[in-house]
Amino acid sequence: MAVAAAGSGAPSAEGKGVDVRTRDRVAQLLLERGTATAAELGAQLGLSPAAIRKHLDAMLADALVEVRETPPRGPRGRGRPAKVFVLTAAARESFPHFYDGIATAALRWIAEHGGPEAVESFAAAQLSALEERCRAAMLEAGDAPIARAEALAEALTAEGYAANATTIASGGQLCQHHCPVAHVAAEFPQLCDAETAVISRLIGTHVQRLATIAHGDGVCTTHIPAPQCPPHNHTTVRNG
C-alpha cells in the first residue's frame, strides 16, 4: 500500500490519470528505443530529470523496467558508467501479442509428431503473408540494401514491430523493438530463423541476426553487411 509523502495530500484521480498516461508514454518510448537514460527519456517527453526519475522509480518498484550499465564513451572510459533503462519481460507482455499459449501448445504438437523440420516449415508458412505485405510496401525502395532496410523498417513498424534502420560503419542495422511472438520464439527459435530469412530476401542480401528479444535481449538486431567492393584487376605489363 502506497503511503503519501509527509506534508502532501493523497493524489487526486486526475493526477493519477496524468501519472498513468506519462508512465505509458515512458513504456512506449522504451519499447521503441530499446534502452534509454533518464535524461534521454526526459528530453523526449518534455519532463524534468526529477519527474522522469519519479516515474522510473515507480516502474522499477513494479518490475516494469530494469537498470543496466553501459561503459562510458571516450578514449579511456573515464567517468561513471551510464545507467540505462530497459523494459522487463513482464512489461513487454502488456503490449499486444498475436500469439498466446495455444500457439506454443500447437508447435509442441507439431514438433512431437513432425520433428524440427515440420516446425521450420510451419514458421516459414506463417511468415509468408507478412513477407508479401512488406514486399508490396517496398516497391519504391530501389536496390540499395540500406534503403531497402529503411523501407522494411517502416513496413514492419506498421505491422507492430516498432522497427528502425540505421547506417553503421560496417553497413546497416535493422532493429525491432517489439516482437509479437517473443514468448513463443523463446521456445521455438525456428520462428526467429524464418524471420531472419524473410529479412534477407526482402533486403536482397545476406544478413546476420545479432540479438533477439526472445533470447532476453532488449532489441531484435539484424546486421546488414556493407556491399563488398569488387577486387581491382591488376594487369602486368612486360617489356619486350
C-alpha positions in Angstrom: 0.0 0.0 0.0 1.5 3.4 -1.0 2.0 6.0 1.7 1.7 9.6 0.8 4.8 11.7 1.5 4.7 13.8 4.7 3.2 17.1 4.2 1.4 16.2 1.0 -2.2 15.1 0.4 -3.3 12.0 -1.5 -3.0 12.4 -5.2 -6.2 13.3 -7.0 -7.9 11.0 -9.5 -6.9 13.5 -12.2 -3.3 13.4 -11.0 -3.3 9.6 -11.0 -4.5 9.7 -14.6 -1.7 12.0 -15.7 0.8 9.7 -14.0 -0.6 6.6 -15.7 -0.5 8.3 -19.1 3.0 9.6 -18.6 4.1 6.1 -17.5 2.5 4.6 -20.6 4.5 7.1 -22.7 7.7 6.2 -20.9 7.0 2.5 -21.6 6.2 3.1 -25.2 9.4 5.1 -25.7 11.4 2.4 -24.1 9.7 -0.1 -26.4 10.7 1.9 -29.4 14.2 2.7 -28.3 15.2 -0.5 -26.6 17.2 1.3 -23.9 17.4 4.9 -22.8 18.8 7.0 -19.9 16.6 9.1 -17.7 17.9 12.2 -19.3 17.1 10.9 -22.8 13.6 10.0 -21.7 13.0 13.3 -20.0 14.2 15.3 -23.1 11.9 13.3 -25.4 8.9 13.6 -23.1 9.5 17.2 -22.0 9.9 16.3 -18.4 12.4 17.4 -15.8 15.0 14.8 -14.6 13.3 14.7 -11.2 9.9 14.0 -12.8 11.2 11.2 -15.1 13.1 9.6 -12.2 9.9 9.5 -10.2 8.2 7.5 -12.9 11.2 5.3 -13.4 11.4 4.6 -9.7 7.7 3.6 -9.7 8.2 1.3 -12.7 11.3 -0.2 -11.0 9.2 -1.0 -8.0 6.5 -2.6 -10.2 9.2 -4.7 -12.0 8.3 -3.0 -15.3 11.8 -1.7 -16.0 15.3 -2.7 -15.0 18.6 -0.8 -14.9 21.7 -1.7 -16.9 25.0 0.0 -17.0 26.9 0.9 -20.2 30.5 1.8 -20.3 31.2 5.5 -20.9 32.3 6.6 -24.3 35.7 8.0 -24.6 39.3 7.0 -25.2 40.0 5.8 -21.7 36.5 5.1 -20.5 36.6 7.9 -17.9 33.5 8.7 -15.8 30.9 6.6 -14.2 29.0 4.0 -16.3 25.8 5.4 -17.7 22.6 3.9 -16.3 20.1 3.0 -19.0 16.6 1.6 -18.5 15.0 -1.3 -20.4 11.6 -2.8 -20.3 11.3 -6.1 -18.4 9.6 -9.2 -20.0 6.6 -8.5 -17.8 6.2 -5.0 -19.2 6.5 -6.3 -22.8 3.7 -8.7 -22.1 1.4 -5.7 -21.6 1.8 -4.8 -25.3 -0.3 -6.6 -27.9 0.8 -10.1 -28.8 -0.5 -12.1 -31.8 0.0 -15.5 -30.3 -0.8 -17.0 -26.9 -0.3 -20.2 -25.0 -2.3 -22.2 -27.6 0.3 -21.4 -30.2 3.1 -22.8 -28.1 1.0 -25.9 -27.5 0.4 -26.3 -31.2 4.1 -26.0 -32.0 4.9 -28.6 -29.4 2.4 -31.0 -31.0 3.9 -30.3 -34.4 7.4 -30.9 -33.1 6.4 -34.1 -31.4 4.7 -35.5 -34.5 6.6 -34.0 -37.3 10.0 -33.2 -35.9 12.1 -30.0 -36.2 11.6 -29.8 -40.0 7.9 -29.5 -39.6 8.3 -26.6 -37.2 10.6 -24.9 -39.7 8.0 -25.3 -42.4 5.2 -24.0 -40.2 7.3 -21.0 -39.3 8.1 -20.2 -42.9 4.4 -20.6 -43.9 3.3 -18.3 -41.0 5.6 -15.5 -42.2 4.8 -15.8 -45.9 1.9 -13.3 -45.7 3.9 -10.8 -43.7 6.7 -11.1 -46.3 4.3 -10.3 -49.2 2.8 -7.3 -47.4 6.3 -5.9 -46.7 7.4 -6.6 -50.2 4.4 -4.6 -51.5 5.3 -1.7 -49.2 8.9 -1.7 -50.5 8.2 -1.4 -54.2 9.8 2.0 -54.5 12.7 1.3 -52.2 15.3 0.7 -55.0 18.1 -1.8 -54.9 20.4 -0.4 -52.2 20.4 -2.7 -49.2 20.3 0.2 -46.7 17.4 2.0 -48.5 15.6 -1.3 -48.6 16.2 -1.8 -44.9 14.7 1.6 -44.1 11.6 0.8 -46.2 11.4 -2.6 -44.5 11.6 -0.9 -41.1 8.6 1.3 -42.0 6.7 -1.7 -43.1 7.5 -3.7 -40.0 6.5 -0.7 -37.8 3.1 -0.7 -39.5 2.9 -4.4 -38.5 3.6 -3.7 -34.9 7.3 -4.4 -34.6 8.4 -0.8 -33.8 11.4 -1.1 -36.2 14.0 1.3 -37.4 17.1 1.1 -39.6 20.4 2.9 -39.2 23.7 3.1 -41.1 26.8 2.0 -39.2 30.4 1.7 -40.1 30.2 -1.9 -41.2 27.0 -1.5 -43.2 23.5 -1.2 -41.7 21.4 -2.3 -38.8 17.7 -3.2 -38.6 16.3 -3.0 -35.1 12.9 -4.4 -34.0 11.9 -3.1 -30.6 8.8 -5.3 -30.2 8.3 -8.9 -31.1 4.7 -10.1 -31.3 5.8 -13.7 -30.9 8.7 -13.4 -28.4 7.1 -15.7 -25.8 6.7 -18.4 -28.4 10.0 -17.9 -30.1 11.8 -18.3 -26.8 10.9 -22.0 -27.0 10.9 -22.3 -30.8 13.8 -20.3 -32.3 12.7 -21.5 -35.8 10.4 -18.5 -35.8 13.4 -16.2 -35.4 15.3 -18.1 -38.1 12.4 -17.9 -40.5 12.0 -14.1 -39.8 15.8 -13.6 -40.5 15.4 -15.4 -43.8 12.5 -13.1 -44.7 14.5 -10.0 -43.9 17.4 -11.3 -46.0 15.1 -11.9 -49.0 13.4 -8.6 -48.7 16.6 -6.6 -48.4 18.3 -8.6 -51.1 21.5 -9.6 -49.3 22.9 -11.8 -46.6 22.1 -10.6 -43.1 23.1 -11.7 -39.6 20.9 -11.7 -36.6 22.9 -10.4 -33.6 20.3 -10.3 -30.9 16.7 -11.2 -30.2 14.1 -10.3 -27.7 13.1 -13.9 -27.5 16.6 -14.7 -26.1 16.4 -12.0 -23.5 18.0 -9.1 -25.4 16.3 -5.7 -25.4 16.0 -5.4 -29.1 16.0 -7.8 -32.1 19.1 -6.6 -34.0 19.9 -7.7 -37.6 23.2 -6.6 -39.2 23.3 -5.8 -42.9 26.9 -6.0 -44.2 28.1 -3.2 -46.4 28.4 -4.2 -50.1 31.9 -5.6 -50.8 33.9 -3.6 -53.3 34.9 -5.7 -56.4 38.5 -6.6 -56.4 40.8 -4.5 -58.6 42.1 -6.1 -61.7 45.8 -5.9 -61.8 47.4 -6.2 -65.3 51.1 -7.0 -65.5 52.9 -5.3 -68.4 56.1 -6.9 -69.6 58.5 -5.0 -71.6 59.8 -6.5 -74.9 
